[in-house]
Amino acid sequence: MKNNVKIQLMSMMFLMFFGWGAWYGQMSKYLLDNLKASGDQVGNAYTTFAIASIIAPFFVGLISDRYFSAQKVMGFLNILGGIILYFLSLERDPEVFFWYILAYTLCFAPNLALSNSIAMNQMANPEKEFPSIRVTGTIAWIVVTNIIGYYALGDKVAIFEIAMYTSFILGIYSFTLPNTPPKGDKNASVAQILGLDALKLFKDRSFLIFFISSILICIPLSFYYAMANPSLTDSHMSNVENKMSLGQASEVIFMLLIPVAFIRLGVKKMLVVGLIAWIVRFLCFGYGDGISSEWILYIGIILHGVCYDFFFVTGQIYTDQKAGEKIKNSAQGLITFATYGIGMGIGSKLSGIVLDYYTVDKVKDWQAVWMVPAAIAGVVLLLFIFFFNEKKAKPTYS
């Protein structure tokens, strides 16, 4: 890959995650503090990303993969997303806000697949070339959350204004990206687009347990995205956004450790380590209330790298290896549909209900709130210990 193309792709990833990181982790604080939203309204706002993730495969599969170049679709969606964010930034009713954020996430979610398609279309060896490009997205998330934390913008409408300007810039910039013409089969069925032909993998008990667990563990993941910022703020932590960026920093570190861990531990032990980390981090959030025990909260934040990389990234690799060449794309599509769609949708809605349940006279019992995702992660851990028997994935349909 030429250096100028690599810089183009790295800039694309940086802009995309810069805009996403500007609002996603902070939206709950903005809604609770600025719009006086209820926990249920916050949960509903976060379910929009799950809804968009369910619809995105249809959009990408039916439109981008068949009729239009990926970079042009990406450009149009980001410009439209910027317009929607402008009107969203003016809205003060949390009920109406829901419809604006839904419209925006419907524009944003396809970016995740489109950006990967644009990048990998330029690569001769994606396994080696893609990580160095994708990591700029994580760096962008760290940069923007530190800017927001430094200027104390976490509960301000500025988080959406930053995302708006970034969306416009990315939209215009997208039209300059390398041409990525449609390559999809115009006769492909809806089942193939959604990856439903990978359902045959369920004949393998270990993969079925992994699939169910992937949905369940996305419920705690949703709690983290939706509730960590306001919870840490209520725990008297200062500069929350800056300190939460340590989670993304640890994500980079543990991402680099995955190849070594695969050799030393194998699939099952890696997934189990990831699940144990989920339980520990939620216990840290629940019992780290107060300045005197802030170090416990730091542990919860830094564990993000282990939690995310050792379960989700490891799971993606496991799925890729398990599926084999014939249904590799379908299997990844199915996992994405189940996790970011179904799992995070349930988790986002549940997190809002739980927050309202444990809020009395406007005082939130965060310790009780965090015990719910910890318990769910515990159930998933037991599933893996007793029913997942695979140490190394073997292709089923090569």
N, C-alpha and C positions, 0 to 999 in steps of 0.2 A: 504494500500500500504506500502511495506517495505521501510525503510529509504534509503537503497542503491539504490533502483529503483527510488525513488523520486529524489535523487541526480543525477542519470543518466539522467533523463528526464529534470531536471532543467539545466544541463550542455548542453544538446542538444539544448534547447531553447536559452540559452545564446550564444552559438557559432553561431547559425543560424542568430540571430538578430545582433550580433556583426559584422558579415561579411556584412550583408545587410546595416546596419547603417553606415558602413565605407565609402560607395560610393554614396548611393542613394540621399541624400540631397545635396551632394557636387558636383555631376556630372556636373550640369549646370555651376558652377563656373570654374571647370576644363576645360570644353569645350570652354567656352567663353574666358577665360584668357590664357589657355595653347595651345589649338588647333585653336584658333581664329574662332570658329564656329559661324554661324549665329543663330538668334533666331529660325528659322525654323529647323535647324539641331539639336538644343538642344531639341526642341519639339519632333522631330522624335525619338531622342534617348530615351526619356521618354515614347514614345508610345510602345516601345518594351516590357515593363512590362505588358502593357495592352494586347498586342498580345499574350504574353506568358500566361497570365491569362485566355484568351479565349481557348487556346490550352490545358492548364494544366488539365481541367476536363476530356478531352478525354484521355490524357495520364494516369492519375491516375485511371480513370474508366475502361479503356480498358486493361491496363498493370498491374498496382500494385494491383488493387482490384480483379483481376482474376487469375494472374499467378505467381507473385513473392512476397516474403515477403517485407513489406514496408521498413524495415530498410536496406535491401540489395539494393533496388532501390534508396533509399536516399543516401547511400554510393557511389554507382556508379555515380549518377548525380553530386554529389559534387566534386568528383575527376575529372570528365570530366569538370565541371565548373572551377575548379582551373587551368586546362591546358589552357582553353580558355582565362581566365583572364591573363595568362602569355603573350600570344600573343597580347591581347588587350593592355596591358601596354606598348608594344613596338610601337604601332600604333600612327601616328601623323596626319593622314588624317581623318578629321571628317566624310567624306562620308564612308570610309572603317570602321571606328570606329563603325558606326551604325550596321554593320553586325556582328561584334564581340559582341557588347552588346546585340544584339538580340539573338545570340547563347547562351550567358551566361544566360540571363533571362529565356530562354526556359529550361535551366537546373535548375535554382533556383526556379521558381514559383511553381513547384509541391511540394517543401519542405513544403509550408504552409499547404497543406492538409495532406501530409505524416506525418509530425511531430505531428499534431493533432490526426491522426489515431493511431500512435505509443503510444502517451501519454494516450489517452482515453481508449485504449485497456487494460491498466493496472489499470483502475479505477473502483471502485464499485459505486462511486457517483461523476461523473464528475462535477456536478454543484458546489460542495463544494471543490473538490480536484484540478480541472483544473486551477482556477485563480491563486493560489499560485505558480504554475509551469509556467504558461504563463507570469506572471509579471516579471520573470527573463529575458525575452526577451526585455521588455521595459527598464529594468535596463542596459542590455547589450548595447542598443542603446545609452543610456545616457553616459555610460562609454566610448564607442568608439568615440562619437562625441566630448567629452571633451578632449580626447587624441589628436584628430585631431586639435581641436581648440588651445590647449595649445602649440602644436608644429608647428602651422600655416601650416598645410598640406592640407587645403581645396582645393587649386588649384594645388596640386602636384599629380603626378602619384602614389605616395605612398598610396592614398586612395584605389586604385585598387590592389596594392601589398599586403596591409593588408587584403583585401577581398580574395585575392588569397591564402595566407597562411592559413587563417581561413577556406577556402573552403576545402583545402587538409586535415586539421586537423579534420574538421567535417566529411568529407568523410570516413576517416579511423575509426574515433570514432563511426560512425553509425553502423558499423558491430558488435560492442560490445553491442548495444542496445537490449532491450528485443525483443524476436521474435514476429513479428506481421504478421502471415500468411494471404494470400489473403482470403477474405470472401465474395467477391462480386459474384453476379449471372452472370455466364458466358453467360447466354442467355438474359441478360438485353439489351434493345434497346438503341440506341444513344439518343433518346428522354429522356429516364429514366436517363441516365448518366448525361445529361445536366440539368436535373430537369424540363424538358418541361411539364411533367405531372402535374406540379404545376400551369400551366397556368389557370386552372379552378378557381384559387383564384381571377382572374381578374373580375369575376362576381360581386365581392364586390367592390363598388366604392372607398371606403376608401383605400383598399389595392392597387388598381390600381393607385390612386393618390400617395401613398407612393412609389410604384415601379417606376413611372415616375420621381418623385422627387429624388429618390435615384440615378438615372442615372444623372439627371441634377446637383445635388450637388457635384457629383464626378468631374465635370468640374472645379469648384473653388478649390477642393482638389488638383487637378493636378497642378493648378497654384501655390499653396502653396509649394508643393514638388519640383517643377521645378524652381521656380523663387524667393522664399523667401531668399535663401542664397545670390545670387548676388545682390538682391535688398537691403538687409540689409547692405551688404558690401559697396554698393554705397552710402548708407545713413550715411557713416562714423562710423558705429558701429564697434568696435574692438572685436576680439575673437568671431566672429559670431557663430561658431559651438558650443562653450561653452554655449552661451546665448540661442541658439535655443534648447538646451537640456532641458531648463526649460519647454518647451512644453510637453515633454515626462513625466517630473516630475508631471506636472499638470494632465496629463492623468491618472497617477496612483491614484492621489487623487480623481478625479471625478469618476473614475471607482468604487471606494469604496463607493461613494455616491449614485450610481445608485439604489440599493435596496430601500433606503429611499425615493429617488425622485419618484420612481415608485408608492409608496404608497401615497405620498403627492400630486403629480402632475398628475399622469396618463400619458398615451402614448402621446396624442396630445400636452399637454403643454410642455412635455419634448422635443419633436421634434421641437416645435416652439422656445423654449429657445435655442436649438442647432443652429437653423437657424439664429436667431437674433445675436448669437455670431459670426457666419460666417461673417455676414455683418459688424459688428463692427470691427472685426479683420482686414478685408481688408481695411476699412476706416483708421484704425490705421497705416497700412503699407503705405497707400497712402499719408497720411498727417503727418507722423512722420519722415520726411526727415530732417536730420540735428542733430548735437550733442545736441543742446539746447532742442530738443523735443524727446530725445531718450526714455524717460519714456513711450511715446505713443507706440513706437515699442515694448517695454517690454509687454505692455498690449496685443498687437496683438499676441505675442509669447505665453504668458501664457494662452490665450483663447483657445489654441489648445485642451486642455483637455475637455472643455465644448463642443467645436465644434465636436470633434471626438466621444467622449463617448455618449453625449446626442443625437446624430443623428445616428451614425453608430452602436454602441453597442446596443443602445435602439432599433434601427431598426431590428437588428438580433434577439433580444428577442421577439419583436412584431411579426416578421415573424414566429418564432418558436411557439409562442402561437396561432397565427392565423391559421397556417397550420394544427395543430393537429398531431397525431401520424402517420397517413397513408402516408402523403406526406411531412413530416418534412424535411427529407434529400433533397428531390427534391426542396423544396421551398428555402432552404439555398443555394443550388447549383445555382438556377436560379438568386437569388439576387447577389451572388458573380460574376456570369457570366456577369450580367448587369452592376454592379458597377465597379469592378476592370478591367473588359474587355471593355465594350462599353463606359461607362461614363468616365473613366480615359483615354481611348484611344482618345476620342474626346477632352477632356480637355488638354491632353499633346500636341496634334497637334495644338489646338487653341492657347495655351499659347505662342508657338513659333511664330505663325503668328502675334499675338497681339504685342509681343515684337519687332518684326521687323517693324511693322507698326508705333510704337511709338518710334522708334530709328531714330534720324536725326543727321547726321554727327558724328556718333558713340556715341552720347549722348542719354541715355535712359530716357524717361519720365515715371518714375515708378508710379507717381500719376495716370496718365491716364491708365497705365497697370492694376493697382489694382482696378480701377473702374469697369472693365469688370466682374471679378468674383463677386464683390459686387452686381452688377446689377442682375446677374444670381441668386445669393442667394436670392435676393429680390423677384424675380419672384417665386421661390420655396416657399418662406414664404407666399406669397399671395395665392398660390395654397392650402397650408395647412390651412390657416385661413378660406377660403371660401368653400373648398370642402372636407376636411378631418373631418369627424364627429365622429370618434370613440375615446372614452376616455379610454376604457379598452378592450383589445383584447379578443375575444371569439373564441374558436376553430371552424373552419368551417368543417374540415374533421378529426374528432377524431376517 
